[in-house]
Amino acid sequence: MSSGDIRSVSLRKKHQLKGTRLVNVQSVRDFIEAQTPGSEKRSEGL
């Protein structure tokens, strides 16, 4: 996530130390696809 390949956001209330991290599912799928040798883009119906 720190490299920007996987998109996420942390939701927290003002003055709250910890929040809830939400991760964009499509960015995770794209990242995994890019890491798989010889793979090609599949249809969006995954």
Backbone torsions as a table, in degrees:
resi	resn	phi	psi	omega
1	MET	NA	-33.7	-178.2
2	SER	-66.4	-25.7	178.9
3	SER	-79.7	-13.7	179.4
4	GLY	92.0	0.0	179.0
5	ASP	-71.0	-32.0	178.1
6	ILE	-115.2	123.9	-177.2
7	ARG	-87.6	138.3	177.3
8	SER	-153.1	166.7	177.1
9	VAL	-145.2	145.4	177.6
10	SER	-107.6	123.9	178.9
11	LEU	-101.9	125.9	177.1
12	ARG	-151.6	155.2	178.0
13	LYS	-82.8	158.2	179.9
14	LYS	-55.0	134.2	-179.9
15	HIS	70.4	7.0	177.2
16	GLN	-88.8	134.2	-177.4
17	LEU	-77.4	-42.3	-178.6
18	LYS	-112.9	149.6	179.1
19	GLY	-132.8	-162.0	177.7
20	THR	-112.6	124.9	-179.9
21	ARG	-92.1	126.6	175.7
22	LEU	-108.3	134.6	-177.3
23	VAL	-116.2	133.9	179.1
24	ASN	-72.5	117.1	-174.6
25	VAL	-62.6	-42.0	-178.5
26	GLN	-64.0	-36.1	178.7
27	SER	-67.7	-32.1	175.7
28	VAL	-68.1	-44.6	178.2
29	ARG	-60.5	-44.0	179.1
30	ASP	-63.2	-40.3	179.4
31	PHE	-63.7	-46.5	179.7
32	ILE	-62.6	-42.8	179.0
33	GLU	-60.7	-40.4	-179.0
34	ALA	-69.8	-25.3	-178.9
35	GLN	-86.9	-11.6	-177.1
36	THR	-89.0	114.6	-178.6
37	PRO	-62.5	134.3	176.4
38	GLY	72.8	7.9	-179.0
39	SER	-84.6	153.2	176.9
40	GLU	-120.1	155.5	178.1
41	LYS	-59.0	129.1	176.0
42	ARG	-98.8	176.7	-178.0
43	SER	-66.4	161.2	-178.5
44	GLU	-71.6	-5.0	-176.6
45	GLY	-79.0	17.8	-179.8
46	LEU	-66.4	NA	NA
